[in-house]
Amino acid sequence: MSDLVTTEDLDSRLEKHRTELTGYCYRMLGSAFEAEDAVQDTMVRAWRSFEKFEGRSSLRSWLYRIATNVCLDMLNAGNRRARPMDLSGPTPVARAQLSARPEVTWLEPVPDGRVLPSVTDPAERAVERETIRLAFMAALQHLPPKQRAVLILREVLAWKASEVAELLESSVASVNSALQRARATLAESEPAATDTANPLDEEQKELLERYVAAFEGYDMKALTALLHEDATLSMPPYDLWLQGHDNIVGWMLGVGSVCRDSRLIPTVANGSPAFAHYHPAEDGNGHTPWALMVIEIVDGRITGINSFLDTDRWFPLFGLPPRLEKE
């Protein structure tokens, strides 16, 4: 297929790259909504400057160059998105207080379908999922913007150093140096190797089924048996996070006891198993949204429960129902 496209079919050609560009911008920015804004800006810039595109590079490379510049401009504002665990130590449940921080503080979840293009190579598919995990995304946020771009292009998307140098209008030596520095930074805060969700093996499926039964039944003994001893619970936009069986169970039997009689509906976020968490409705008729719960699993135990509470943002993005009717 020729990369010398006409304006008549440009729109359809651009759209073919939307998902992979959104994945790239998401890894750069840490926000599903900012990533979609960045891609839309990229598409608009591509339309406006298409007459200057002379086919010296591929259309895909040209779009990545535009998207990179858009992301670097957005990151120049200095925002670095984080998880609660990146900002403070764990809080003992006895001293736990809910303190919200602005939306722009937090690393945001994303539906896999928005950022992972359809690929047939199992190894490539595994890398795609691995590199949108919350832990990996949080580690990327420690990198300066240009190092982040180099690492994603080279290690995630498997671009050649010469291709990245051309995109960044830099030298191969500069790209290789940036990659070395990025690798060194990630090595200092190496992301935990949590399990990805697709496909789940039988052990993982059984673990998640037991988790749903324990949570919906509010059986703390059964829940504790599923948690790693150092498991964490976080609840953005609150900066509080808890660690360990006693603190998590103490929270759920105290302030968190409003979660009794909840319903969990399975979904997938950030390449990981997730649940739409619904509370009993105040009017007593069915259940209403409470949180998007992203689960992290290592070696057959749950190591992280990440509950994103801004359901007005997350449930529509994930295509989740606004209410569960009473059965």
MOWOVEN-V439389 format. One record per helix or strand of 3 or more residues. SS is the DSSP state (H for helix, E for strand). FROM is the first residue (numbers start at 0). LEN is the number of residues. Records with the same first field share a line. If there is no record, write none. Layout:
SS: FROM-LEN  FROM-LEN
This chain:
H: 6-9  17-12  31-21  58-17  83-4  92-3  102-3  111-4  121-9  133-7  144-12  160-8  171-17  201-15  219-7  244-9  254-5  310-7
E: 226-8  240-3  262-7  271-9  286-12  300-8
